[in-house]
Amino acid sequence: MAKILGKSRIGKGCYIAGSVIIGHPGKDEKGLLLSGREDEVEGAIIGNNCILRDYGIIYSRVRLGDGVRTGHHYLIRENTIIGEETLVGTGVTIDDRCRIGDRVNIQTGVYIPTGTIIEDDVFLGPRAVLTNDRHMGRTTHWHEPVTLKRGARIGANSVILPGITIGEEAVVGAGTVVTKDVPAYVIVVGNPARVIGEVPKEHRLEGR
């Protein structure tokens, strides 16, 4: 049976697998964790008609919109908001204070660090990695989040470096290392990323 902690609220019509933990104490509630008072946490809010498969941990102060679906073995940290009809694939890690929009497709093994902003209709291919620490632990001012604008598509095994913005409807090819901002509607590939073309209008969201 799923473990639902604190003041967590579950919407109507949800499927929650037996090994799921909802409302796990975050960093700001670690005193409750250490003292064994997990049931006093603020908890998470799960929307209607969500499907939360086995071995997931959803922290306190997470909010999932209606129709969110997951794979298995996922982690969603505290103070993160995920919009409606978004997919969180198997083996995905989403750290704290992220903002993820509606209809986002997060495929297997993606890593999303603290503070990331992902707008509506973004696609992240398998094993894509976003980063936010330019100096890799050598400074206390490490928090430089990535922003993915509406409709951006990030290919499998891509790496997005700290502080980067990927423009609306831009495409990042598989295995690309993005070291600077990517304008809207362009296609980039390589290490470092270089522009090789533009997304045809018929392949843009407004062209459908």
N, C-alpha and C positions, 0 to 999 in steps of 0.2 A: 504494500500500500504506500502511496506517495506520502512524503513527509512535508506537511504544510505548516510553516512556523508563524508565530506572532499574529499580526493583524492582516495577514495576507487575504486577498479576496479573489475568488475564482468566478469567471463569467459563466453564462449558460452554454450548454452544449459542448463543453470541452472534453477532450480525451487526455488524461494525464496518466502516464505509465507508472507502475508501482515503485520504480527506483528513483523517481524524480524528487529533488529537494527544492522547495519553493520558500523563499524568505530567509535564506542563509544570511547570518549577520555579516555586514561589510566592515571596512576599516573603521568607520565612524561608530560602529556598534560592537567593537571587539571586546569591550568590557563585559557585555552580556554573554558573549561566546565563552570568554575565559571563566566566568562565574557560573556557567551552566544554566543561564537564564535565557536561552534561545527563544522561548515562547513569548518574551517581552519585546521582540524586535518589531519594527514598524511593518515589515513584511512587503510582499510584492503584490502588484495588481495585474491580473491576467484577464484579458478581454474575452468576449464571447467566441465560441466555435474554434478555439485554439487546439492544436494537436501537439502535445509535448511528449516525445518518445523517450525511451529508457536512458538512464545514466546521465541526465541533465541536472545541472545545479544553477538555479536562478536566485540571485542574491536579493536581499531586502532593498526596497526602494527602486526596484525595477518596475517598469510599466510596459506591458505588451498589449498592442492593439488587437482588435478583432481579427480572427482568422490567421494568426501567426502559426507557422508550422516549423517543426524541428526534425532533424535527423536524430542520431544517437551521440552520446558522449560530448555534450556541448557545455559551455560555461558562459554565463552572462553576469557580469559584475554589477555592483550597486550603482544606483542613480543613473542607470541607462534607460532610455526610452526607445522603443521599437514600434514602428507604425503598423498599419493594417496590412494583412495579406503578405507579410514578409516571410521569406524562408531562411531559416538558420540551419545550415547543413550539418552533417556528421563531423565531429571533431573540430568545430568552430569555437574559438575563444574571442569573446567580446569583453574588453576591460571596462572600467568604471567611467561614468559621465559621458558616454557616447550618445549621439542623437542620430537615429536611423529612421528613414522615412517609410512611406508606404510602398508596397510591391517591390521591395528590394530582394534580390536573389543572391544569397551568400552561400556559395558552394563549399564542398568538403574541405576541411583543413585550413580555412581562412583565419588569419590573425588580425584583429582590430584593436589597437591600443587606446589607452585613456584619451578622452576628449575628441575622438574622431567625429566628424560630421558627414553623414551620408544622406543625400537628398533622395527624393522619390525615384523609383524605376531604375536604380543602379544595379548592375550585374557585376559580381566578383567571382571570377573563375577559381577552380580548385587550387589550393595552396598559395593564393595571393597573400602577400604580407605587407601591411601598412606599418609605418614606424613613426616614433615621435621623440626620439632622443638622439640629437645630432652628435653629441659628445660621448655617448655610450657610458654613462655613469660617472663622468668626470666633472660634473657640475650639478648644482641644485636647481638650475634653471633649464631643465631638460624638456619641459612640456611644450612641444611644437606640433600640434595635431595636424593631421591631413584632412582635407575637405574634398569630397567627391560630389560634384554638382549633378543636377538632375539628368538621368539617362546615361551617365557615363558607364563604359564597359571596360572592365579590367580583366585581362587574359590570365590564364593559369600560370602560376609560378612567377608572376610579376612582383616587383618590389617597389614600393612608393616611399621615398625618403621623407624625413620630417619636414613639416611646414608646407608641403606641396599642395596645390589646388589643381584638381583635374577638372577641366571645363565641361560645360553641359554637352552631353551626347558624344564626348570624345571617346576614342577607342585606344586602349593600351594593349599592344600585342602580347602574346604569351612569352614569358621569360624576360620581359623588358624591365630595365632598371631606370626609374624616373627620378631625375636629379634636379629638375626645375619645373615650374608650372607648365601645364599643358593647356593651350587655348581650347575654346569650344569647337566642336565639330571636326577636329583633326584626328588623324591616325598616327600613332607613334610606335616605333619598334626599336629594339637594340639596347646596348649598354655602352654609353648612356643613351637614353631615348632620343630618337631623332624623328622629325616629321617626314612621313612618306606619302601623305595624301590627305584627302578630306572625305568625311562620311557623306555618301550620296543622299540627296534629299529624300529619296524614297525609302531609305533605311533609318530615317529619323522618326521620333515619336510623332511629330506633328504631320509627317507625311503618310501616316497610316489611316 
